[in-house]
Amino acid sequence: MTLSGLLVFAAAYLVATASPGPGIAALVARVLAKGTRGVPWFIAGFVVGDLAWLAITAAGLSVLAQRFAVLFLVIKYAGAAYLLFLAFRLWSAPRDPVALDRPVPAESGPRLFLAGLAVTLGNPKVIVFFVALLPTVVRLDALSLAGLLEIAALGAAILTAVLSGYALAAARARRLFTSPRAVRALNRGTGAVMAGAAVAIAAR
């Protein structure tokens, strides 16, 4: 693929990934509530989910994906249910400010990966980009395997960088909450954001 083509894709993808949506809301809310532990697994699920949609679109399988609509609905609602579960836990979490500095119980890496994957596969923003917008940016009919791999590598790097930036910013903001009242507001605010992300995913 030409350098100009890669730059056009990079610019479009960067704008799409950096714009707030259900996935970023879920990531930021989780980091605000629990810190950065386990976040690489969560981000990896996002990246693989985006790559899956890239592969589906590049292979011209959008019609095939529609035939498996029930499967994608199950994945979508599983991701939304997971976010609602996290939202409930955050809303009912203790408001002890000291808890922010305590080690967070380890969550299963594969579980976080699958959660990120489910959220991404059912994320309407991701679907719109790859199914509707990507064909206007990249000539998929003339895309070689090498070009597809170049786009995949570039997309994975951009998405990882963007999500890591959001995670680090949320981790810094998390340190500002030092009073019980602030911690309660943080927990309930992030819980509400997580629930909103779940509704956004499930409603489309």
C-alpha positions as CSV (number, residue, x, y, z in Angstrom):
1,M,0.0,0.0,0.0
2,T,1.3,3.5,-0.8
3,L,2.5,5.9,1.9
4,S,-0.2,8.4,1.1
5,G,-2.8,5.7,1.4
6,L,-1.5,4.6,4.8
7,L,-1.4,8.3,5.9
8,V,-5.1,8.8,4.9
9,F,-6.1,5.6,6.8
10,A,-4.0,6.6,9.8
11,A,-5.6,10.1,9.9
12,A,-9.2,8.7,9.6
13,Y,-8.6,5.9,12.1
14,L,-6.9,8.3,14.6
15,V,-9.9,10.6,14.6
16,A,-12.3,7.7,14.9
17,T,-10.5,6.0,17.8
18,A,-9.7,9.2,19.7
19,S,-13.3,10.4,19.6
20,P,-15.2,9.4,22.8
21,G,-17.5,6.4,22.5
22,P,-18.8,3.5,24.6
23,G,-15.4,1.7,24.5
24,I,-13.4,4.6,25.7
25,A,-16.0,5.4,28.3
26,A,-15.8,1.8,29.6
27,L,-12.0,1.9,29.7
28,V,-11.8,5.3,31.5
29,A,-14.4,4.3,34.0
30,R,-12.6,1.1,34.8
31,V,-9.3,2.9,35.3
32,L,-10.9,5.6,37.5
33,A,-12.4,2.9,39.7
34,K,-9.7,0.2,39.8
35,G,-6.5,1.7,38.5
36,T,-4.4,0.4,35.6
37,R,-3.9,-3.1,36.7
38,G,-5.1,-5.5,34.1
39,V,-5.6,-2.7,31.5
40,P,-3.2,-4.2,28.9
41,W,-5.5,-7.2,28.7
42,F,-8.5,-5.0,28.3
43,I,-6.8,-3.0,25.6
44,A,-5.7,-6.1,23.8
45,G,-9.4,-7.2,23.6
46,F,-10.2,-3.8,22.0
47,V,-7.3,-4.2,19.5
48,V,-8.3,-7.8,18.5
49,G,-11.9,-6.7,18.1
50,D,-11.0,-3.9,15.7
51,L,-8.7,-6.3,13.7
52,A,-11.6,-8.8,13.5
53,W,-13.9,-6.1,12.0
54,L,-11.1,-5.0,9.6
55,A,-10.6,-8.6,8.4
56,I,-14.4,-9.1,8.0
57,T,-14.7,-5.9,5.9
58,A,-11.5,-6.4,3.9
59,A,-12.6,-9.9,3.0
60,G,-16.0,-8.6,1.8
61,L,-17.8,-10.6,4.4
62,S,-20.1,-7.8,5.6
63,V,-23.0,-9.7,4.1
64,L,-21.9,-12.9,5.7
65,A,-21.6,-11.1,9.0
66,Q,-25.3,-10.1,8.6
67,R,-26.2,-13.7,8.3
68,F,-24.7,-14.3,11.6
69,A,-26.6,-11.4,13.1
70,V,-27.8,-13.6,16.1
71,L,-24.2,-14.4,17.1
72,F,-23.2,-10.7,17.0
73,L,-26.3,-9.8,19.0
74,V,-25.3,-12.3,21.7
75,I,-21.8,-10.9,21.7
76,K,-23.1,-7.3,21.9
77,Y,-25.5,-8.1,24.8
78,A,-22.8,-10.0,26.6
79,G,-20.5,-7.0,26.4
80,A,-23.3,-4.7,27.6
81,A,-24.2,-7.1,30.4
82,Y,-20.6,-7.1,31.6
83,L,-20.5,-3.3,31.6
84,L,-23.8,-3.2,33.6
85,F,-22.3,-5.6,36.1
86,L,-19.3,-3.4,36.5
87,A,-21.5,-0.4,36.8
88,F,-23.5,-2.0,39.7
89,R,-20.3,-2.9,41.5
90,L,-18.9,0.6,41.1
91,W,-22.2,2.2,42.3
92,S,-22.2,0.1,45.4
93,A,-18.5,0.3,46.1
94,P,-17.2,1.5,49.5
95,R,-16.3,5.2,49.7
96,D,-13.1,4.7,51.7
97,P,-10.4,7.0,50.1
98,V,-7.7,4.7,51.4
99,A,-9.0,2.0,49.2
100,L,-7.7,3.9,46.2
101,D,-4.1,3.1,47.3
102,R,-4.7,-0.5,48.2
103,P,-3.7,-3.2,45.7
104,V,-6.7,-4.1,43.5
105,P,-7.5,-7.8,43.6
106,A,-6.2,-9.4,40.4
107,E,-8.7,-10.0,37.7
108,S,-8.2,-12.8,35.2
109,G,-6.3,-11.5,32.2
110,P,-8.2,-13.7,29.7
111,R,-11.5,-12.5,31.3
112,L,-10.6,-8.9,30.8
113,F,-9.5,-9.7,27.3
114,L,-12.8,-11.3,26.4
115,A,-14.6,-8.4,28.0
116,G,-12.7,-5.9,25.9
117,L,-13.3,-8.1,22.8
118,A,-17.1,-8.3,23.5
119,V,-17.4,-4.6,24.0
120,T,-15.5,-3.8,20.8
121,L,-17.3,-6.4,18.6
122,G,-20.7,-4.9,19.7
123,N,-19.6,-1.2,19.7
124,P,-21.7,0.7,17.1
125,K,-18.9,3.3,16.6
126,V,-16.4,0.5,15.6
127,I,-18.9,-1.2,13.3
128,V,-19.8,2.1,11.5
129,F,-16.1,2.9,10.9
130,F,-15.1,-0.5,9.5
131,V,-18.3,-1.3,7.6
132,A,-19.4,2.1,6.3
133,L,-16.4,4.5,6.5
134,L,-13.3,2.3,5.8
135,P,-14.4,1.4,2.2
136,T,-14.4,5.2,1.5
137,V,-10.9,5.6,2.8
138,V,-9.2,2.4,1.4
139,R,-9.8,0.7,-1.9
140,L,-10.6,-2.7,-0.5
141,D,-11.1,-4.3,-3.9
142,A,-7.4,-3.5,-4.8
143,L,-6.0,-4.2,-1.3
144,S,-3.3,-6.9,-1.3
145,L,-2.5,-9.2,1.7
146,A,0.7,-7.1,2.3
147,G,-1.4,-3.9,2.3
148,L,-3.9,-5.5,4.7
149,L,-1.2,-6.4,7.1
150,E,0.3,-2.9,6.9
151,I,-3.1,-1.4,7.8
152,A,-3.6,-3.9,10.6
153,A,-0.2,-3.2,12.1
154,L,-0.8,0.6,11.8
155,G,-4.3,0.4,13.2
156,A,-3.2,-1.8,16.2
157,A,-0.4,0.7,17.0
158,I,-2.7,3.7,16.8
159,L,-5.5,2.1,18.9
160,T,-3.0,0.9,21.5
161,A,-1.5,4.4,21.8
162,V,-4.8,6.2,22.0
163,L,-6.3,3.8,24.6
164,S,-3.1,3.9,26.6
165,G,-3.2,7.7,26.6
166,Y,-6.8,7.7,27.9
167,A,-5.9,5.1,30.6
168,L,-2.9,7.1,31.8
169,A,-4.9,10.3,31.9
170,A,-7.6,8.5,33.9
171,A,-5.0,7.1,36.3
172,R,-3.7,10.5,37.0
173,A,-7.2,11.9,37.6
174,R,-7.9,9.1,40.0
175,R,-5.2,10.3,42.4
176,L,-7.2,13.6,42.9
177,F,-10.0,11.8,44.8
178,T,-8.9,11.9,48.5
179,S,-12.0,12.4,50.5
180,P,-14.8,9.9,51.2
181,R,-17.3,12.2,49.5
182,A,-15.1,12.5,46.4
183,V,-14.5,8.8,46.3
184,R,-18.3,8.2,46.5
185,A,-18.8,10.7,43.7
186,L,-16.1,8.9,41.7
187,N,-17.6,5.5,42.2
188,R,-21.1,6.6,41.3
189,G,-19.9,8.8,38.4
190,T,-17.9,6.0,36.8
191,G,-20.7,3.5,37.5
192,A,-23.1,5.8,35.6
193,V,-20.7,6.2,32.7
194,M,-20.3,2.4,32.5
195,A,-24.0,2.0,32.5
196,G,-24.3,4.6,29.8
197,A,-21.8,2.8,27.7
198,A,-23.7,-0.5,28.2
199,V,-27.0,1.2,27.1
200,A,-25.2,2.8,24.0
201,I,-24.0,-0.6,22.9
202,A,-27.2,-2.5,23.6
203,A,-29.5,0.1,22.0
204,R,-27.9,-0.1,18.5
